[in-house]
Amino acid sequence: MKKKLTLAILLAATGTAAIAGPIEEQIRFRQSAYSFAAWNVQKIKNQVVDHPETYNKDTVAAAANAIAAVANSGLAHSMVKVQTKVLAG
């Protein structure tokens, strides 16, 4: 339950920043989303590669779902908007 709540808060904050925040705030939210995704990738790597004896299907599936949520949150699209805005002046 905590994981779902954390993910929901993160995605809501990221979406809000992408709509109406200054560029620095958007960057900060985007970096936090990428850190969250990296943390989940590390969880999968620890169970699948580093310590396969601790493999737990449910934990790996939950981490993969969290990564998918971040990937499907529109971060890449908002990044293109920010870069275009910065380059335009």
N, C-alpha and C positions, 0 to 999 in steps of 0.2 A: 504494500500500500504506500509506503514512504517513497519508493522508487517512482511510482506513478504520479504521486503528488509533486515530487521534485521535477519530473519531466514536464508535467503540465505547467508548472510555474515558469520553468525555463523557456518553454516554447511560447507561452503567453507574453513573457517579457521580451523575448526576441522579436516576436511579431509586432509588438507595440513600438519598440525602438525603430524597427525598419520603417514604420509608417510615419512617425512624427518626432524623431529625435535628432539632435545634432550629430554630425558625422562621428565625433569622438565617442559618443554614447553608443552609436550603432556598432562601432568597432569593438567596444568593450563587451557588448552583449554577444556579438558574433564570436569573439575569442572565448567567452565563457561556454558557449555552445560547443565549440570545437574541443575545448578542454574536457567537457562532459563526454563527448563522443570518444576522445582518446582514452579517458578513464575506463570506459566500457570496453574498448578494444583491448586494453591491458588486462581486464578481467577475463576476457575470452582467451587471450594468449596464455595467461597464467594457468588456466585449467586445461587447455588443449595442447599447448606446446611444452611449457615449462614443467608442469606437474600433472601429467595425464591421469595419475592415480586419484586426483581429487575432482575429476570431471563430474559435473552435475548438469544434466541436460536442461533443467529448468532455469538455472542461473545463466547458462550460455544463451538460451533462448531469450531471456529477459534482457540481457545485455545487447543482443542483436536487435531486438525490437526497439530499444532506446536509441541505438545508432541509426536505425532506419527512420525513426521519428525526427531526429536531427537532420538527417540527409533530405528528408521530404518536407522540411519546414520552410523552404524557400530562401535559405541563407545565400545560396549561390546567386540567385536572381537579385537579391538585395545588394550583394557585393558588387555586381556589375553596375547597378544604379549609382552606388557611392563612388566607384572608380570613375565613371563617366562624369559625375558632378565635379569631382576633384580635378580631373583633367580639363574640364571646360572652364575652370577658373572659379 
